[in-house]
C-alpha cells in the first residue's frame, strides 16, 4: 500500500513523499481512503502527518480533483481514529514517536534538535510535538520553548488568540509550578536560556530585555550555542554595549554556526556577505547559506534561489539550481519562493515550461499574501 501511495505523492512533486506515505500508512490510509474523506477529516489527517504548506496545497488540490471525478462523493470519515478526531482543534499535534516518549528530558532534547536544526535539519511541527510532550511530562525548559514557539506561530496551524493564550499558560506554568526560575537561579544554562526567551518576548510575565540579555550571556558563556546566537543578535542590534560591536556579534554568530545552529549559520553568512565585523567574503557567505539551507531554513533557501537566478554573491547564474532552492523553500510554505517558482515554470527557466503548474504556485503564493503573485493573477484576470 505504501509504495502505491508514495508513487502518487511523488508524481505530485511532493518533497519527502516517502516520509508522508509512511505516516499515512501508520494509520492504514491508502489513496482511495484519503479521497473518500470529507474536508474537515482530511485537514485533520494532513495536520497529523505534518505536511508542509507547499505540499499540502498540491496534495489537497489533487484530492479534490480526484473526488470530482468520482462525482463529488464523500464517504464516512468514521474510519478516523478517535485520538485524531479529539485532537483536531489543537494547534499542536503530538503523535507518533513524540506521543510515545515517556521521558521529559529526552522529549525536550529532541524538540530542540528539530527546532534549531541539529541533525536532520529544522522541522517546526516535529519540534513543537516533542516540546509539548516534554511540557506534558512536566519538563520546565520544554514548556518554555514550547511557549516561545506558540507565540511565534511556529509548528502550529491557524495561530491566533487561542495559541497566544496557550503560550502564556505554558510560560507561566514553566516558571511557577515547574520550577524554571529556581533552575535558572541555581545556574542551569539551559534554564537561563529558556527563561531569557520568555523575558525577552514578555510571555507569561513582564518583558525585561536587560534580564533576558543577562541570561543569554551566562548561557552562552556556559557553552550553549542557541544562547550564543541570541546574544549575537542582541549585540548586533545594539541592545547591549560591548567593545567592537560588529566583530563581537560576528564571533558569537560564528561559534553558534560552527555548533550547528541553523539561524546562526545564516546570520554569520550575512555578516560575511556584508563585511560586518569580519572581512567581506561572498563565497564563504554562500557556503554558510548552503549549510543553513540544507538544514531546512526557508528564508535562506529562497535567498539562494535569488542568488542563482540573478548571479548574486559571486555565484554563476543557474536557473536549475535556483529552481531547486525555490522548490525547497516553497515546500516549507515560503510565499515569495512559490511566486518565483511560478515565474520559472511560466517561462521554462530551469524547469520544464508548464503554465498550469505555474498557476498553482501563483495561487498558493497569492493566498499567502505575496504581492507579486497577486499582481500576476490580476494580470491574468484571476483572483486567489
Phi, psi and omega in degrees: 000318184298318183297322178293315179294319179299318179295324176298311181294322178297319180297334178282353182081024182275122176291145182065032180303320182298318180296313181295320180300319180295321180291321175298321183295328180304327178258016173063044176257135169245180185299314181298323179294321179295319180296330184285347185285149172283173188299315182297317181294320179295318178301316180297320181290321179297320177295322183296320181279353177074030181296132182286160193300317181298315179290323180301318180299310181295319182297311182295323178298318181293320179298317179298319179296318179295320180296322179296323178296332180271012179084019177076011183288136176233126185268180182297141177262017184294344179290345177299141181291151180301318180302323180293314181298320181291334187262002187294335181275349182283144178281343182235130180264125174248100184217175176060225184296325180298317181293333182275349181292134183246359181245120183298323180295318178292322178296319178297314181297318180292322177298317178294326179300318179281329183288321186253000170095011176291144174081249187274356179113184184278134173209099186295327179295316177295319182301308184289332176297314179290320180295321178293321177296319177298319178297319178297330178272013173068037174267118188297320181290325177297318180296321181291315179294323176298316179301318179297317179297315181298319181295329178271356180076020181278131172073012178230152181268143174053050179299136181196207184301319182296324178293319178296321178295321177294320178300315180298318180299312181293323179297312180295320180295320182296318182286317187274281188288334183266353170083024180298317181300316180298317180296319179296317179297332181277355175104006179293119184297318180295324178291322178297317178299312182296317179293323177299320178300316181292318181293321182293325181264351182066041181264115177079359178197172183293138179295136178214089186295324179298315178294322179298315180298319179299319178293317178299317182298314181295320178292321178295316179296334178276358174103010180280116185291329177294318177297323177302315180295318180293319178296318178301318179296319178297319180292314181300322182277000175080021181277349174217142186272125177218161173288143177050066188309306185293319180294321179294316178299315181298322181293319177293319176302316182298314181298317179292321179296317180294335178278353174104008179285118188301311182299324179293325178298317178289323179296317179293324175301319178296321178297318178293320181296321183268348184071036180264111178079352178216158176299139180297129182209091185294324180296316177294324178299315179298321179301318179290322177300319180297318180299318179292318182295322180294339178264007169101017178280108185294326179298318180287323176301317178296318179297318178297324175302316178295319180301312182285333178289319186252356182075037179278167175054030174077008178267152179285139177304134183206099184297324180295319179291323176299315180298323180298316182285324175298321180297317179297317180291321179297324178299330178272001176093013180287115185294324179296319178295321177301317181294315178297320180294322175301320179296319180295318177292325179297320184262352181069038181256112179080348178218160177299140178296125185206094186291328179293321177289324176302317181297322178301316181291321177298319179296314180297318180294318180296319178297335178269003174094013181286121186294319181297324178289321177299319178297319180298316181294321178296321178297334178270000182075026182242169174223149182291000000 
